[in-house]
Amino acid sequence: MAQSANFFHHFLELPTELRLTIWNLNLYQPRIVPIHIDAPSPSETEGLSFPSLSVLPQCVSPCPAPANLHVCREARREALKHHRLSFGMYQEPGRVFFNPDSDILYFGYREGFGASESQFRTAMSLCSPADLAQVRRLAINEAVFRVGCKYVHSLAADVLALVRLRMPALEELVFVPATAAGTDDTAYSSYDADLVLAHIGTTNETIEMTRQVKMALDDFCTKYPDWKKPNYRVMAIVKASKQKKRQ
């Protein structure tokens, strides 16, 4: 009895409209989609005067593809109406499934001096302009506009300049304190290790970061009064499993 209560064996007998409604209910769950540039190692390009497209840097993500893409042909067809492979570079097709209506594009912490900022600039400069122009929700780790442990106002202004230029449809901007992300920044050790936004308690760090963000945005809006400032907030990024335990 318990097993029969957990399974519905007549799904295919439901009217098509109802099945499609059920598939679509699972499509608009907001996902945090971290992206980074996957560059080939020197050994892969050694001796090549003109590297092929297969060894050029490309934008990738550890985020799993939407589950609906793996269920059946009907579910996949519906999912592809909303999620498409995005953020291709060098006119190559994208490799990251992204739904601009619900997903949050995330530039996280990368190891190495200036690596976080470099990854952000490269992606914003080389990813498909059409794909970037559709992004509505963006999260940026504090490491993108810091040098070592020091916040740099000019870097924050440069970040906002690229956002204004490349993402005209942006509606929401989330700033993630470096210490609030921790190892969850790019942690996808299993298929269901989804990342979620989490509110941060009031600390000296978050108060200072909020002040710096507001100052940078105010200065930028003064310089570019035509820019429609997106809603912004300071939040952490954690695994969904940790968020549930806190609740």
Summary of the structure (lengths in Angstrom):
residues: 247
radius of gyration: 20.2
end to end distance: 31.8
largest distance: 66.9
contacts: 678
relative contact order: 0.12
helix: 43%
strand: 19%
